[in-house]
Amino acid sequence: MPHEDLPRFELAFPGPLRDRLVAAVLSGAKTATTGLLEDYSRLDEPLPVAGERAVVIDSGGVPVAVVETTEVRVLPIGEVSLSYAREEGEGHESVAAWRADHERFWRSAEMREALGDLAIEDRTSIVAQRFRVVERLAARAAEELLDIVDESDRVIGQVARGEAISRRLRHRCAAVFVRDGSGRVFVHRRTPEKLIFPSLYDMFVGGVVGAGEDYDDAALREAEEELGVSGLPRPVPLFSFLYEGTGTAAGNTWWSRVYEVRCDLPVSPQVEEVAWHAFLTEEELHHRLPEWEWVPDGLEAYQRLRGLGEA
C-alpha cells in the first residue's frame, strides 16, 4: 500500500518532543510507544493491531517513515518492565523515570486541552505498542542524524546524514553478508537514488548507523529493512575496519563493522534501496567480481572477509 494511504503515526504533539521521538524512531533507538487506554476510548479510536502499518509524521507534517506494529498489550501501568521502558528509546534507566516522564506528558496543558484531566494510578490501563521501521522515506533520509567519529571510532559530534556525506565526515556503517539456507550469497544492485555509490553492485546489505545507535542494532535493522523481512536472526559480528576511499571514492571514510547472517526467509527487497537482486553461489560471485562495478567499501570488506576465511 502506498504510504499516502496509510494511517498517521503521530508521536506527542508537534514541537521539540516530537522531533526528538521521531529522530529516535529513525535511528532505531525507539521501538515502542505507550498510550493510555482511556485515550482511545475518549477519542473513539480502535486499538492498534499487530501487522498494521502506519506512516510516521514529523512536526512539519511530513511523512518520514513507515512502521509496522509487531505487538500490542493492554496492562496496568504498574506492571511496566524496565526492558520495555528502554525500548521507548528516551534514555530511561529506571521504570520510575519512565513513568514520571509519561505522567508529566499526560498531565500537560496540551493533553488536558485535548482530553481533559486524567487520573493515573498503578492500576490505570495503558496500551504498550511495539513496532519496527519497515521504510525510511527517501525524502527525509538526508536529514537523519549520524554520529561523527575520529580515527579511533570515538564520537566527536553529530550532523545530518546529507551533510556528513557532502562534507565527507567520518561516520559509522554496518555491513551484513547474507547467505540463504543453501549457502548462496545475497547480491544486489543499488538504486540510482542512493546518496552514495548509486547503481553499483554490492554483496552486503546494511547502511549507516544512526546517532546514538548501537552497531549490532543497526545491522539487524538495516538487514531486515533492505531484505524486506521480519524475524531475522541477529547478525554475527566478524570484524571492523576503517574504510578510506581512493580513486573516485577518495575522501569518503567511515568505520565499518562487518557481520554475517543466514536468512531462510523469503526476501522482498526494498524498492527504494535495491534495483536488482539474486542469491549467487560463491563461484558465481567470483566470476562477477571483474565483470560488474562494485561499491568500493563492499569490495574491500569482501576481500577482508575472504582473507579471514583463508587465515
C-alpha positions as CSV (number, residue, x, y, z in Angstrom):
1,M,0.0,0.0,0.0
2,P,1.4,3.5,-0.9
3,H,2.4,5.4,2.3
4,E,0.0,8.1,1.3
5,D,-2.9,5.7,2.0
6,L,-1.6,4.6,5.4
7,P,-2.9,5.9,8.7
8,R,-0.8,8.5,10.5
9,F,1.6,7.6,13.4
10,E,2.0,10.8,15.4
11,L,4.1,10.9,18.5
12,A,3.4,13.5,21.1
13,F,2.5,17.0,19.7
14,P,4.4,18.9,17.0
15,G,7.5,20.5,18.6
16,P,10.7,19.6,20.3
17,L,9.4,16.4,21.9
18,R,8.0,15.0,18.7
19,D,11.3,16.0,16.9
20,R,13.3,14.0,19.5
21,L,11.0,11.0,19.3
22,V,10.9,10.9,15.5
23,A,14.8,11.1,15.5
24,A,14.8,8.1,17.9
25,V,12.5,6.1,15.6
26,L,14.6,6.9,12.5
27,S,17.8,5.9,14.3
28,G,16.3,2.6,15.6
29,A,16.6,3.6,19.2
30,K,12.8,3.8,19.7
31,T,10.8,0.6,19.0
32,A,7.9,1.1,21.4
33,T,5.4,3.7,22.4
34,T,2.7,3.9,25.1
35,G,-0.7,5.4,25.3
36,L,-3.5,5.4,27.9
37,L,-6.3,3.0,27.2
38,E,-8.7,5.8,28.2
39,D,-7.3,8.0,25.4
40,Y,-8.6,5.5,22.8
41,S,-12.0,5.4,24.5
42,R,-12.4,9.2,24.7
43,L,-11.2,9.6,21.1
44,D,-13.3,6.6,19.9
45,E,-10.2,5.2,18.1
46,P,-9.5,1.5,17.7
47,L,-6.5,-0.1,19.3
48,P,-3.5,-0.8,17.1
49,V,-3.2,-4.3,15.8
50,A,0.0,-6.4,15.2
51,G,0.8,-6.4,11.4
52,E,-0.8,-3.0,10.8
53,R,1.4,-0.3,9.1
54,A,1.3,3.5,9.6
55,V,3.3,6.5,8.4
56,V,5.4,8.5,11.0
57,I,4.7,12.2,10.7
58,D,7.2,14.8,11.9
59,S,6.5,18.2,13.4
60,G,6.2,19.8,10.0
61,G,3.5,17.3,8.9
62,V,6.0,15.5,6.6
63,P,5.9,11.6,6.3
64,V,9.4,10.4,7.4
65,A,9.0,6.6,7.8
66,V,6.6,3.6,7.6
67,V,6.3,1.5,10.7
68,E,4.7,-1.9,11.3
69,T,3.2,-2.8,14.7
70,T,4.7,-6.0,16.0
71,E,2.9,-6.4,19.4
72,V,0.1,-4.7,21.3
73,R,-0.6,-5.3,25.0
74,V,-3.0,-3.7,27.4
75,L,-1.7,-3.8,31.0
76,P,-1.7,-1.8,34.2
77,I,0.9,0.9,34.2
78,G,2.3,-0.6,37.5
79,E,3.4,-3.7,35.5
80,V,5.7,-1.9,33.0
81,S,9.1,-3.5,32.9
82,L,12.5,-1.8,32.6
83,S,13.2,-3.6,29.4
84,Y,10.1,-2.2,27.8
85,A,10.8,1.3,29.2
86,R,14.2,1.2,27.5
87,E,12.6,0.1,24.2
88,E,10.9,3.5,24.1
89,G,14.3,5.0,23.3
90,E,14.2,8.0,25.5
91,G,17.1,7.2,27.7
92,H,15.2,6.0,30.8
93,E,17.3,3.8,33.1
94,S,14.5,3.1,35.6
95,V,10.8,2.5,35.4
96,A,10.2,5.3,37.8
97,A,11.9,7.8,35.5
98,W,9.9,6.4,32.5
99,R,6.7,6.7,34.4
100,A,7.4,10.3,35.7
101,D,8.1,11.5,32.1
102,H,4.9,9.9,30.8
103,E,2.7,11.2,33.6
104,R,4.2,14.7,33.0
105,F,3.2,14.5,29.3
106,W,-0.3,13.0,30.1
107,R,-0.9,15.9,32.5
108,S,0.5,18.6,30.2
109,A,-1.6,21.5,29.1
110,E,-1.9,20.1,25.6
111,M,-3.2,16.8,26.8
112,R,-5.7,18.4,29.2
113,E,-7.0,20.6,26.4
114,A,-7.4,17.5,24.1
115,L,-8.7,15.0,26.6
116,G,-9.4,16.7,29.9
117,D,-7.9,15.7,33.3
118,L,-6.8,12.0,33.5
119,A,-6.4,10.1,36.8
120,I,-3.3,7.9,36.8
121,E,-2.5,5.2,39.3
122,D,-0.8,1.8,39.4
123,R,-3.9,0.0,38.0
124,T,-4.5,2.6,35.2
125,S,-4.6,0.6,31.9
126,I,-2.0,1.5,29.2
127,V,-1.6,0.3,25.6
128,A,2.0,-0.8,25.1
129,Q,2.8,-0.9,21.4
130,R,5.9,-2.3,19.9
131,F,6.8,-1.5,16.3
132,R,9.6,-1.7,13.7
133,V,10.6,0.6,10.9
134,V,10.0,-1.0,7.5
135,E,10.8,2.0,5.4
136,R,12.6,5.3,5.9
137,L,11.2,7.7,3.3
138,A,13.9,8.8,0.9
139,A,12.8,12.5,1.0
140,R,14.0,12.7,4.7
141,A,17.0,10.3,4.6
142,A,19.4,13.2,4.2
143,E,18.2,14.7,7.5
144,E,18.8,11.6,9.7
145,L,21.4,12.4,12.4
146,L,24.7,10.5,12.4
147,D,27.4,10.2,15.0
148,I,30.7,11.7,13.6
149,V,33.7,9.7,14.8
150,D,37.5,10.1,14.9
151,E,40.2,7.6,13.6
152,S,39.7,5.5,16.8
153,D,35.9,5.3,16.3
154,R,35.2,7.7,19.2
155,V,32.1,10.0,18.8
156,I,33.2,13.7,18.4
157,G,29.9,15.2,17.1
158,Q,26.6,14.7,15.3
159,V,25.4,16.1,12.0
160,A,22.7,15.3,9.4
161,R,23.4,12.4,7.1
162,G,23.3,14.6,4.0
163,E,25.9,17.0,5.5
164,A,28.1,14.1,6.6
165,I,28.2,12.7,3.1
166,S,28.6,16.1,1.3
167,R,31.4,17.1,3.7
168,R,32.8,13.6,3.8
169,L,32.8,13.4,7.6
170,R,33.8,10.1,9.2
171,H,30.8,8.2,10.5
172,R,29.7,4.6,11.2
173,C,28.3,1.9,8.9
174,A,27.2,-1.7,9.4
175,A,27.7,-4.2,6.5
176,V,25.9,-7.6,6.6
177,F,26.9,-10.6,4.5
178,V,23.8,-12.6,3.9
179,R,23.6,-16.3,2.9
180,D,20.5,-18.4,2.3
181,G,19.9,-21.9,3.5
182,S,22.0,-23.3,0.6
183,G,24.9,-21.1,1.4
184,R,24.3,-18.7,-1.6
185,V,25.2,-15.0,-1.2
186,F,22.7,-12.2,-1.5
187,V,23.9,-9.8,-4.2
188,H,22.1,-6.7,-5.4
189,R,22.5,-3.5,-7.4
190,R,21.8,-0.2,-5.7
191,T,19.1,2.2,-7.0
192,P,20.1,5.4,-8.8
193,E,18.6,7.4,-6.0
194,K,21.1,6.3,-3.3
195,L,23.0,9.1,-1.7
196,I,26.4,7.4,-2.2
197,F,27.6,4.8,-4.8
198,P,24.3,4.8,-6.7
199,S,23.6,2.0,-9.3
200,L,26.7,-0.1,-8.2
201,Y,26.6,-3.7,-7.2
202,D,27.1,-4.9,-3.6
203,M,27.5,-8.2,-1.8
204,F,26.5,-6.7,1.5
205,V,23.3,-5.2,2.9
206,G,23.4,-2.5,5.5
207,G,23.9,1.2,5.9
208,V,24.7,4.0,8.2
209,V,24.5,3.7,12.0
210,G,22.2,6.4,13.4
211,A,23.2,8.9,16.1
212,G,23.3,7.1,19.4
213,E,22.6,3.7,17.8
214,D,24.5,0.5,18.5
215,Y,26.3,-1.2,15.6
216,D,24.5,-4.5,16.4
217,D,21.1,-2.9,16.4
218,A,21.8,-1.1,13.2
219,A,23.0,-4.3,11.5
220,L,19.7,-6.1,12.3
221,R,17.6,-3.1,11.4
222,E,19.3,-2.4,8.1
223,A,19.3,-6.1,7.1
224,E,15.6,-6.5,7.8
225,E,14.7,-3.3,6.1
226,E,16.8,-3.9,3.0
227,L,15.8,-7.6,2.7
228,G,12.1,-6.8,3.5
229,V,11.9,-9.5,6.2
230,S,10.9,-9.6,9.9
231,G,12.3,-12.0,12.5
232,L,15.8,-12.3,11.0
233,P,18.4,-13.8,13.5
234,R,20.8,-11.2,14.9
235,P,23.7,-10.9,12.6
236,V,27.0,-12.2,14.0
237,P,29.8,-9.5,14.2
238,L,33.0,-10.6,12.4
239,F,35.4,-7.6,12.3
240,S,35.6,-3.8,12.0
241,F,37.8,-1.7,9.7
242,L,38.3,1.9,8.9
243,Y,37.3,2.4,5.2
244,E,39.2,5.2,3.5
245,G,38.3,5.7,-0.2
246,T,40.7,6.0,-3.0
247,G,40.4,7.0,-6.7
248,T,36.9,8.2,-7.5
249,A,35.9,7.4,-3.9
250,A,38.7,9.5,-2.4
251,G,37.7,11.4,0.6
252,N,34.9,9.0,1.7
253,T,35.7,7.5,5.1
254,W,33.8,5.6,7.7
255,W,34.2,2.9,10.3
256,S,32.5,-0.3,9.0
257,R,31.6,-3.2,11.2
258,V,31.1,-6.4,9.1
259,Y,28.5,-9.1,10.1
260,E,27.2,-12.4,8.7
261,V,23.7,-13.8,8.9
262,R,21.8,-16.7,7.5
263,C,18.4,-15.8,6.0
264,D,16.0,-18.7,5.5
265,L,13.1,-16.3,5.0
266,P,11.6,-15.3,1.6
267,V,13.0,-11.8,0.8
268,S,11.2,-8.9,-0.7
269,P,13.9,-6.2,-1.0
270,Q,13.2,-2.6,-0.5
271,V,12.5,-1.0,-3.9
272,E,13.9,2.3,-2.7
273,E,17.3,0.6,-2.0
274,V,17.5,-2.4,-4.3
275,A,17.1,-2.2,-8.1
276,W,18.0,-5.9,-8.7
277,H,18.9,-8.9,-6.5
278,A,19.8,-12.5,-6.6
279,F,21.3,-15.3,-4.5
280,L,24.6,-16.4,-6.1
281,T,26.9,-19.2,-5.3
282,E,30.5,-18.2,-4.3
283,E,31.7,-19.4,-7.7
284,E,29.1,-17.3,-9.5
285,L,30.1,-14.3,-7.3
286,H,33.8,-14.7,-8.0
287,H,33.1,-14.8,-11.8
288,R,31.2,-11.5,-11.4
289,L,33.9,-9.6,-9.5
290,P,35.8,-8.4,-12.5
291,E,32.7,-8.0,-14.7
292,W,30.5,-5.8,-12.5
293,E,31.2,-2.4,-10.9
294,W,31.1,-2.9,-7.2
295,V,30.7,-0.4,-4.3
296,P,34.3,0.1,-3.2
297,D,33.8,-0.3,0.5
298,G,31.8,-3.5,0.0
299,L,34.5,-4.9,-2.2
300,E,37.2,-4.1,0.4
301,A,35.0,-5.7,3.1
302,Y,34.6,-8.8,1.0
303,Q,38.3,-9.1,0.3
304,R,38.9,-8.8,4.1
305,L,36.2,-11.4,4.7
306,R,37.8,-13.8,2.2
307,G,41.2,-13.3,3.9
308,L,39.7,-14.0,7.3
309,G,38.3,-17.3,6.0
310,E,41.7,-18.3,4.5
311,A,43.7,-17.4,7.6
